[in-house]
């Protein structure tokens, strides 16, 4: 779980209790045992040029813009003002939940990945006994390590593969698939593991770990910059490493000696100048959670900040890969290294951000496309692990937005997810809870 070494004072006491209970290593902003840079390390604010808003009405299919982020698809505006968001407990008793997904098989089940290596099933509002999968003996856990990501193949259950992202016993990233047990839909066959992609991790933090299948059927994988603090190896801007990136791979084909294929339309598929063909997006610090908007196909990314700023990035459906989100030259919309003069037209800036006076670790969320909570419909929600704050923005806007606070909570959020109907859920890592997201208008 990505967390900084110094949460804001207002959240420190509450966060410390959760940290002690689940052995979370609070070092995302610096190397283990090393204080993070002070907030002023980002230097005076020196925002790069603003991405231009789309001209004219948005088209039903998103297209690329000069900013590289693309333009919003037509899905209707959302007004966050007057919205109050709540959280109802569905189940408790979870052990450090970090990811929530559904199988897309009509069963209505939710699957929750626990940091220690288990996947639990929630069905009809009840936590089932036993595990869908337990890889606890294959992983390193604690701090920002563990079972970090989970995704069902879009053809499930016809294609019975389930994909996971975990840190192995050496602390390196492993993306593997398992198939459902032929004798039980509530269990994966442990012996069926296929190790698809392995990435060496130079430090213990900034592992990313989110998995999601896009509308194109490709598997998207988030990887942090390798850890320590300030990206000392320059991985965010290097195209010769998978660290600090969103990857895009085809798990339905293989190529050469790989257990997957590199899509031909990936921006660096040719591998020129040593660039890794798996790379879809780069310039990211620790993209802890990501999601696709099921209505538009837009890709939303919560990128955990260094010492001063947390950001939400978006790549619109139809925009080409190869977007550079600016880390480690920029943190949010502000210069990081160098402290001034970092402006670069090649960088795509966040659609929204907040400072460390409001929290310390962004938890990227989802655009609500469900029907049970009309007040939330069409809004993008995200939260902060340390402060428990929740924000909403209108996801149809291409200009930068100031996020609207829609909830002040005592939860230690670690993830959002959605069910088959598009209704939203959240995980409280400290409380071990799966929460249903609710909304009302005032």
HELIX and SHEET records of a PDB file:
HELIX    1   1 UNK A    9  UNK A   22  1                                  14    
HELIX    2   2 UNK A   39  UNK A   42  5                                   4    
HELIX    3   3 UNK A  136  UNK A  138  5                                   3    
HELIX    4   4 UNK A  272  UNK A  274  5                                   3    
HELIX    5   5 UNK A  374  UNK A  376  5                                   3    
SHEET    1   A 4 UNK A  83  UNK A  91  0                                        
SHEET    2   A 4 UNK A 433  UNK A 441 -1                                        
SHEET    3   A 4 UNK A 424  UNK A 428 -1                                        
SHEET    4   A 4 UNK A 413  UNK A 418 -1                                        
SHEET    1   B 4 UNK A  97  UNK A 102  0                                        
SHEET    2   B 4 UNK A 110  UNK A 114 -1                                        
SHEET    3   B 4 UNK A 118  UNK A 123 -1                                        
SHEET    4   B 4 UNK A 126  UNK A 127 -1                                        
SHEET    1   C 4 UNK A  97  UNK A 102  0                                        
SHEET    2   C 4 UNK A 110  UNK A 114 -1                                        
SHEET    3   C 4 UNK A 118  UNK A 123 -1                                        
SHEET    4   C 4 UNK A 133  UNK A 134 -1                                        
SHEET    1   D 4 UNK A 147  UNK A 152  0                                        
SHEET    2   D 4 UNK A 161  UNK A 167 -1                                        
SHEET    3   D 4 UNK A 173  UNK A 180 -1                                        
SHEET    4   D 4 UNK A 188  UNK A 199 -1                                        
SHEET    1   E 4 UNK A 211  UNK A 213  0                                        
SHEET    2   E 4 UNK A 219  UNK A 223 -1                                        
SHEET    3   E 4 UNK A 245  UNK A 249 -1                                        
SHEET    4   E 4 UNK A 279  UNK A 282 -1                                        
SHEET    1   F 5 UNK A 287  UNK A 292  0                                        
SHEET    2   F 5 UNK A 299  UNK A 303 -1                                        
SHEET    3   F 5 UNK A 309  UNK A 315 -1                                        
SHEET    4   F 5 UNK A 352  UNK A 355 -1                                        
SHEET    5   F 5 UNK A 401  UNK A 402  1                                        
SHEET    1   G 2 UNK A 330  UNK A 331  0                                        
SHEET    2   G 2 UNK A 334  UNK A 335 -1                                        
SHEET    1   H 4 UNK A 362  UNK A 367  0                                        
SHEET    2   H 4 UNK A 379  UNK A 384 -1                                        
SHEET    3   H 4 UNK A 389  UNK A 394 -1                                        
SHEET    4   H 4 UNK A 404  UNK A 408 -1                                        
END                                                                             
